[in-house]
Amino acid sequence: MADMSGQDPSEIIMATVDEERIGATFSGTVILGIDPEGGEAIAFRDFLIEDYKGELTAYLATDGDIKKSIDLGELDHKNPNFRLPIPLGTDTSPYNTVVLSDKKSQKKILTIDL
């Protein structure tokens, strides 16, 4: 397990959603880091979602497994720069992925390795 304190930003560059076959494109940078308001947060920078109409929920997960995850809430489709706070006191060391899933169908849309 990698030490999260010195992690490099995980970049997603035009990852195509193959499993849904909807041709959506995701691009940007996802960073697990210190939240200026206290604790830790997942920061999305220049995060663009193209051709995806549904609502997405983000999870901080172990090996992409939603059963071993923390629900971080809905993504803000309209803003390319936003952050989702991680509940205070959470030990983030077991978590190494951010999973985006469709809010309605609960299907995994994208798994981002941190």
LINCORNOR-V211981 format. One record per residue. NEAR is the number of other ideal C-beta (glycine too) atoms within 10 Angstrom. Layout:
BEGIN
near: {NEAR & NEAR}
END
This chain:
BEGIN
near: {8 & 10 & 7 & 16 & 10 & 6 & 14 & 8 & 12 & 15 & 14 & 18 & 9 & 10 & 16 & 13 & 19 & 9 & 11 & 16 & 8 & 14 & 11 & 18 & 15 & 22 & 15 & 18 & 16 & 23 & 17 & 20 & 15 & 11 & 15 & 9 & 8 & 9 & 14 & 19 & 20 & 24 & 19 & 24 & 14 & 10 & 19 & 13 & 23 & 10 & 10 & 20 & 9 & 17 & 12 & 19 & 20 & 22 & 24 & 25 & 25 & 16 & 13 & 17 & 13 & 16 & 7 & 14 & 19 & 16 & 14 & 21 & 10 & 12 & 19 & 15 & 15 & 7 & 9 & 14 & 12 & 15 & 18 & 22 & 15 & 19 & 11 & 9 & 6 & 14 & 9 & 18 & 12 & 13 & 22 & 20 & 21 & 25 & 21 & 20 & 22 & 17 & 11 & 9 & 10 & 9 & 11 & 18 & 21 & 24 & 18 & 22 & 11 & 19}
END
